[in-house]
Amino acid sequence: MCLPLGFPALPAAAQSTPKASLETSETLFSVLTAMNSCGYDQDLAASEPVRTQVRNEVLAALRSSEAARLAQTQMCGFYRDHQQPDATRDLSQYISLALYLGAPPAFDFSIREADLPPDASRLIGFVPLLQHFYDSAKLHDIWMKHKPQYDGYLQALHPVVADMILKTDYYLKLPISGYLGRRLAIYAEPMAAPGQSNARNFGSDYYLVRSPGSAGLKIDALRHTYLHFVLEPLAYKHYNTIKLLEPILYEVRSAPMDNEYKNDAALMVTESLIRAIEARTLPGSRTDESAALDSVNTSMKQGFVLTDYFYRSLRDFEKSPAGIEVVYGDWIHAIDVGAARKRASQIEFSKQMQPEVLRAVVKRRADVLDLAEDRLSTGDTAAAQRMAQQVLDDHSEDPARALFIMARAATRNRDMKNAQSYFERTLQVGREPRILAWTHIYLGRIFDLQQNRESALAHYRAALEAGDPTPDTTTAAQRGLQLPYAPPAGNQ
């Protein structure tokens, strides 16, 4: 079942896709039912009755089929081996996997395995085990029996979600038409612990998986996801301007927020704006701003250091007829990077990140080079080289970063000839200051090992001039200028 959530104010020929839709997914049901069969019991007593009903029907299928019991034993062995200590994180990784899988019984991946994010990538081996369990336990029959209950959850959610979208669009002064080529799908999945929310952003598609419970749908979690859906395209539309804000990120490295925000100015800007909107729209915030300002202060201390700027900007925005799409570019252009850095440097950041309204809502799909970096960090140079070469062959991502990974993998393999060649090719195509700076540092070290001190010094100086102000870069380059590089003991 799929219920669109749009507002038909345009002729049919002019309509784009609905802004959001409420959907059911047999794939999600199958993955979470498998988890339940393997001991996922979080908040079972408080769950919707359908969760216990499905678990009992699976148990009956296991009792009547030796093949089903064998399939369950193998699948649950994998589940226990990959279980997270926290049940919420355990659920999160399996939802991430399920959203990348196609319909049963094949459960084919919707993208290349190399493109999977890390949390889903570590569960690839679960898929063939799930296929056997799905067939032998006759999960499709159980799904069809309970699908009317799932459809009922969607019918109950429809007016609540539609009202949220209408009110949010009204505040932001957004057009009422949909978004061409973009999608926000909302799933109700009672096989998860009640009240759990998991959101994902894969390219232009956004997903929210919400488990119904006695407390009903927490609208703040849904609205947080929807705000990302409508605001992130504005950030990437103005990406070149936002990149000029990257020096601000140097001041938030000790903040407790996730690293994704510390490495991507567009993500940090978007999250800061969303938190400002949430603060401005708290109940009673127009008459008593104390709670709103406390919320802003909390966000600033967690590293979202533009929250206060956007909060103040929204005060004027609320009085103006211009919509968010009109004023957004002006807001970004008006940010004083120097002043923002100075203020950020004076913030005493919190020691811990408060639980987010929605886990992983801004986690974008990990690209191949992210996975290559991960493999390189674990010493798997062959996998790192293979993934980086794939990017070079497909022309799919940043070639300079791919070459930089190839070069570092070669150095770890003590293949200095190819390492030097890859580093030199990186300099030919690279633009990002940190990659350029460290490429020069690595080349300086290679020339030092070749006892070509003059060339080494030239590269260390070039590293200092590359435009990367981070302390580790400056320290490494200055050390190279002072003394010829010598590998650490044990790396000879």
N, C-alpha and C positions, 0 to 999 in steps of 0.2 A: 504494500500500500504506500502511496506517496501523496501527501496533501501539500499543494503549493501554498506559499504564504506571500502573495503579492496583492497589489491593489489595482484592479483593472480600470485605469483612467484613460488609457490610450486605445485606439482602434487595434484590433487583433493583429493586423499586419505590421503595426509599429511597435508592438510589445517586444521586449527582450525577455530573458529568462526571469522567473520569479526571484525575489530577493532571498527567499529561503524555502525549504521544504521539510516536512516531517516525514520520515521514512522508516520502514522496517528492513531488517537485513538478516537473512537466514545464515549468512556467514558469521556475523557477530554472535548470533544465537548459538551456533555450533561451537565456536571457539570458547565462549564463556560457559556453555554447558559442559564441555570437556574439562575446563578448569574446575567446575563444581564437582565433577565426577572424581577428580584427583585430589580433593581435599580443600578446595577454596571455599571456606565457610564464613567469611567475614560478614558479621551482622546478619546472619541467616534468620534469627528469630524475628528481626524487625523488617524482613523483606516482604515483598508482595507474595501472596499465596502461590502464584504461578511458579515461583522459583522452587518451592518445596515439591509442588506437583510434578514438575519436570524432573527433578532429581529422583523422585520415587519411580517414575516411569523408566528412567534410564537404569535404575537399579533392577527393576523387573526384567528389562531386556538383557542385562548381564546375567541374571540368574538362569535365563532360558537359553543362553547361547555361549558355548565354550569359546567360539571364535571372538565374540565380543569381549569376553573376559581376558583373553590373551591380548587383544588389541588395547584394552584399557591398561593392562599391566605394563606393556611396552611404552604406551603414551605417558602414563603417570610416572614411570621411571625418569623419563626426560623432564617432565614437569618438576619433579623434586630436585633434580640436578641443577635446574636453572631458576629455582625459586628465590625470590627476593626476601630479605628479612622482614620487610614491611609489606603488608597485604595490599596497600593502596598502590605501591610501586609495582608489585607483582601484577595487579590488574592492568595498570597502565601499559606495561610492555606487551601484553597479549592483545589489548585493544589496538595498539599501534600495528601489530602484526595483522590483525583481522582486517583493518582498513586498507591494507595493501593486497588482500587476497580477493580473487574473483568468487563467483558463485560455486556452491558445492554441486556435484561431488569432487570436481577436479581441484578446486581451491588454487587455481593458477595465480601466480603473482601478476599484478597489474603493471609492474615496472620491472626492470632488470634487478637481479639480486644484488648487484654491485651498488645500486642506487638506494638500497634500503637504509633507513636511519639505524644507528647502532643498536637501539633497544629492540627493533624488529629483526635486525640482522643476526643477532645471537640466538634467535628462535627458529631459524630456517629449518632445522632438523625436526621441528614439531609438526610440520605440514604433512609429510607422508604418514606419520603416525595418526594424525587427525583424520586423514582420508580413510584409513582402515577402520578407525573407531566409528566414523560417521556411517559407513556402510553396514558394519556388523551390528551396531546398536540401533540401527534404523532411526537415526536422528531426524530424517526428513519427515517420517510419519508423526513423530512427536511435535516437530515444528508446525506441521499443517494442523494438528489438533489444537494448538494454542495460538495460532496466528490471529484468530478473531479477538483474543484478549489483547494482543499487541496492537491491533487496529483500534481497539477501544481506548488504549492509552493515548494514541495519536489524536483521536477525536477530542479527548478531554484537554489535551495540550494546545490544540489549534487556537482557540480564542485568546489564551494567555500569551502565546508567542506572537500572534498577530498584533495584539495590543502593545507589546513591548516594542516591536518594530515600528509601529505607527508613532509611538511617543518619542522614540529615539530619533527617528527621521525628522519629526517635528522640531525637536530641540536643535538638531544640526542643520535644519532647513535644507534637507536633501530632496531631490526629485522623487516622485512616488513610483516612477517606472523601475523596472528591474535592472540587472547588470548583465550586459551581453557577454557571454562566454565565461561567466563566473558562477560559483555555486556554493551555497551554505546548506548542508544537509544535517538535520537534527534527528538523532535516533533515540528512542526510548528502549532501554534494555534492562528488564527486571532481573536477569540472571546475575547482575553485579550487585554489590552491597548497596543498599538504598542511600540515595543522596550523593553518590559519587558522580563527578563530572570529569570527563576527559575530552580535550579538544586537540585537533591537529590541523595544520595548514600544509597541504600538498600542492605546490604550485598555485593555481588559481582556484583550487577547491578547498573548502573549509568544512570540517566535520565536528560535531559535538555529540558525544555519547553520554546520555544521562540516564541514571537508574531511578525510576519512580519510587517513592516511599510515602510514608504517612505525613511527612512534612511538606509534601508537594514539590513543585518545581521551584528551585531557587532562581529567581529571575535575574539576580546580579550575575550569576555565572553565565547565563545565556546572553545577557546583554554585553558582558565583557567580550565574549566571542564575536558577537555581532559587530561591536565597535572595531575589532581588528579587521573584520571582513570589509567594512566600509572605509576605514582609514588607511590601511596599509597600501592600497593602490595609490592614494595621494602621496604617500611618502616616496614610492618608487617613481611616480611621475616627476617629482622634484629631486630625484636622487643626486644629481650633480651638485645641487645646492646643499643638500644634506651632507654630502661627503666633506664639504668645507667645515662641518661641525666636528669632524673626527678628533681634532685635538682635545675636545672636552672629554673624550673617552680615557685619555691618559690620567685624568684625575679621579676616575671611579674604579680603578683596579683593585682597591682594597674594599670596595663595597660588597655586601653579601649577595647581590643579585647574580643570576646565572651568567656564565661567560658569554652566552650568545649576545646579551645586551652590551657587554663590554667591548665586543669586537665588531659591532654593526650599528653605526649611528642611526640608521633608519629604524631599527628595532627599538633602540633606546628612545628616540623621538616619539614613535608611535605609542609606546607604553606610557611615557610621561604624559602625553596628551590624553590618553584614555583615563589615566588616574585623575587627571585634572577634571575631566568631564564627570567622572563618578563623584568627585568631591563637590563639584558645583551642583549636582543634582541629588545630593543627599536630602532626605526629608527635613524640611525646616531650614535649609542652608541659606535661603534668601533673607530670612529674618534674623537668624543667629548663626554666624559663620564659625563659631568656635569649633564645632565638630568637623566642619569642612577643612578648616586650617590645620587641625590636628592630623587629618588624613593626608593633607599635602605634606606636612612636616615628616610624617612617617615614610611617605614615598621618597622624599628627598634623602632621608637617612639610609634608605635601602639602595640608593644609587641612581634613582630616576630624577636627575638633577634639573631637568627642565619642567618638572611638574608645576612649580610655583609660577614660572614664566607663562605657561599656558593657562593656568588658573586665572591669572590677572588678565590675560588676553580674552578669556571667555566672558569676563564681566562686560567688556565693551561689545563683544560679539552678540550677547543676548539682547542688547538694545538696538542692534543694527539689522536692517532687512537682508543684508548679504548672507549667503549660505556658506557652509564650511568649505566647499569646493572653490569659492571665490577668494576667501581670506587666507586660506592655508599657505599659499605661496608667499604672501606678504609676511605672515608670521615667521616663516623660516628665514626669509631674507633679513628680517629685523633682529634676529638673534645676534647679540654681541658676543662673539666667541671668547674674547679676552675676559670680559666681565663674567661670563658663565663659568669659565675655567677657574677664575679667582674665587668665585663663590663656592664652586664644587670643592676646591682645595681646602676650604675652611670648614667643611662639614665633617662632623664626627660621625662616621658611618656606624650603623648598627652592627652588632657582632653576628647576628643571625638574620636570615631572610624570613619574614613572616610568611606563613602558608599563603600561596597565591589563591585568588578567587577560583582560578582554573589552572590546573597543571598542564604545562606544555602547550598552552594556547598559541604561543608565538614560535614554537619550535618549528622551523622550516625544514623541509626535507633535506636530509644530509646529502650533499652531492658526493660524487665519486672521489674528489680530492680530499674531502673531509675524512672519508674512510681510508684513503691512502695515507693521510697523516697519522690516523689512528694505528694502522698497521706498522708504519715506520717507527712509531713511538714504542711499540712492543717488540721491535727487532725483526719483524717479518719483512725484510727488504724486498724479497721476491714479489710478494703481494703488492707492496707499495709501488714497485716499478711497473707491475702489470697494470694496475689501475691508472697510474699517471700516463702510461703509454696509450691506454685506451682513450683518455681525454685528448691526447695529441693526435691520435688517429681520427677521432670523431669530430674534432674541432668543437667540442661541446661545452668546455668551460675555459678557465683562465690558463692559457698556454705557459705564461711565465711561472705561475705557481706549479704547474705540472713539471716543467723543466727543473725548477728548484727542488722538487721532491726527488726527481730522477738523480739530480746531482748529489744530494745528501745521501741517498741510498747507495750511490757509487762510492762515496767516501767511506761509508760503513763497511762496504765490501773491499775497501783498500784498493779500489780501481781508480787511481788518481788521474789517469789519462782521460777516461770518460767523464769523471767528475769535473775536470777542468773544462772539457768541451761543453758539458751541460750548463755549467755556471756561466760560461761566456755567451752561450745562446740565451740564457736568462736575461743577461744585460741587454741583449739586442731587442727583446720584446717587452721587458718589464716596465711597469710604471709605478707600482706600489712602493713607497719609500722604504718600508721595512724589508721587503724582499730584496730590493736593490742594495740596501746597506749591508745586509748579511751575505749577499752574494759577493760583494767586494771583500768582506772580511774573510770568507772562505777562500777566495782566490788569493788574498794576501797570505794566508797560511800555507796554501799549496806552494806559492812561490818561495816562501821562507824555507819550506822543506826541500825545495830545489836549489836552495842557497842563492836565490836571485833576489837579494834584499832590495834593490832599487825598485823592481816591479812590485814587490810586496808593499813597500811604503806608499807607492802610488795608489794602491787599492785601499789601504787603511785610510788614507786621506779622503779618497772618494767616498768611503763609507760614512765619514763624518759630514760630508757635504750632500748626502742623499736625501736628507730631510726627515729622517726618523729620530725624534728627540728622546726616545725611551732610554733609561739609564743603562740597561744591559748592552744595548748597541754601542752607546758612547764609550762605556768601560772597555768593551772588547776591542774597539778600534784604537783607542788610546793606548791600551796595553800592547797592541801590535806595533804601534809607532815607537814605543819605548824599547821593546825587546823582540828579537826574532821568535816566531812561534815554535814551541816544542810540544809535541803531543804528551798528554798526561802519562804518568807511569802505568805500564800495563797495556798501553795502546801502541806500543812500538811495532 
